[in-house]
Amino acid sequence: MDSLDRRIINALQGGFPLSERPYAEAAAQLGATEEELMQRIDALLDNNVLTRFGPMFHAERMGGAFSLAAMKIPDADFERVAGIVNRFPEVAHNYARDHAFNMWFVLGTETPSRVTSVIEEIEHQTGYPVYNMPKLEEFFVGLRFEA
């Protein structure tokens, strides 16, 4: 990562412009072009420096819910199950982990009761139990780099 990559990460954690051309506005604040900013973000994602780039919603404030879920999936069945889980629009992101619980994903639902419904649907479609770990407390951890 160079200085611009670090400045991009630092700046965009705190918000993203809401405008007709948000990338152009953010790029101008960073001393870059719109195209350069978009290419840099793509490269950071492609190189796994960033795992995602997108908005973070407070589902609870909008009447919904977030929950962390985990599953124990045999290696031979992992891709099939990941495909099923990832088809659910409520699955915000899904990660493989080197652990007995090797599939972890976040559910973001429009209503708190929908968490239970989605978990039941995933269990039915995959044939494996889902371990639900609802959020009890929220923490925000920011990562800042010296530019």
N, C-alpha and C positions, 0 to 999 in steps of 0.2 A: 504494500500500500504506500502510496506517496501522499504528499501533503494535501492534495485536492481530495483524494479518497477519504482521508481522515476528516477533513472539513465537511464533506458531504455527510458522512455518518453522524458527526456531531450536530450539524445543523438540522438534518431531517428527522432526528429523534424528537425534536421539540415541536414539530408541527410541519404542515405542508400548506402552501398557499391555496386558498379557495378563490380561484379566478378563472378566466377564460383560458389562459395558458399557464397553468401552475408550474410546469417544468421550466418554462422560460423565465418566470418570475423567480423561482428558487435558484436557477442557474445564475441569473444576474446578481443575486445577493452573494453568490459564491465566486463571482468573477469568472464564470464559465459560460459556454453557450448551451442552449437548450439541448441540442444534439449530443454535445459532450456529456452533459449530465445524464441523459438517458443511456448513453453507451456505458458510462461508468457504473451506473446502478446495475445494468445488465451484467457487466463483467464481475461486479462484486457478488452477484447472485450465482453466476456461472461457476465462479471459483470458490463457492461455499464460504466466502467471507461473511456474507449475509445469508440467512436461511429464508427470509421472506422480506418483502417490501410492500406494505399496504397499511390501511388504517386499522387502528385499534378502537373497538367500540365498547362502550359501557352498557352491555346488554341489560344488566339489572336496572339501570336508570330508564331504559325503554320498555320495561315490563318483562324482559326475557331472563335468560340464565346462561351461565357458563359452567362447564364441568370438565374436569380432567378424567379421562378414562384409560384403562389399560387392559391388555389381553395377553394371554399366553398362547402363542401360535406355533405349532411345529414348523420348522424351517421349510419342509417340503410343501406346506400349505400357505406360507406367508404371502406370496404374491396374489393368490386367489382371494384371500381374506382382505388384503390391503385394497384390492380393486373394489370389493363390495363396500368396505367401510368408506372409501373415498368417493363413492357415488352419492353418499348422503350429503345434501347441501348444508346440513348442520355441522359437518365436520370441518373445523377451521383449518387444522393442519394435523398431519399424521407422521410420526417418526418411528423408525426402527431403533431399538436399543439392545445393547449387549447385556441382557439380564433375563431372568426367568420370565418376567413380564417384558416381552420383546416388542410389543406394539403399543404406542402411547398416542392418544389423540385428544384434541380439545373439541368439545361440543359447544356450539353457540346456538341457542334456541330462542324462538319468539316468546315462549311462555315457559315458566319453570316446569310445568307438568310435561312438556314436550321432551325434556331430557330423558325421563323414564320411558316414554314411548319409543324414542330413537334407540335407546339401549336395547329394549325388547326386540325391536325390528332387526337390529344388527345381530343379536344373539340368534334369532330365528333364521336369518339368512345365512349366517356363517356356521352355525352349529357350535360355537364357542361362547363361554361366559364372558361378559364385560364387567370389569370392576370399576365402579363409579366412585370418583373421589371429588365431591362437590367442593367448591371454593368456600373456605371459612373466613379467610382474610386475604386481602389483596396487597401485594407489594410491587413497587415499581423500582426497577434497577436500571439505571442509566449507565451506558458505557461511553466514556469520552476519551478521545485521543488528543495528544499534543499535536497540533498541526505543524 
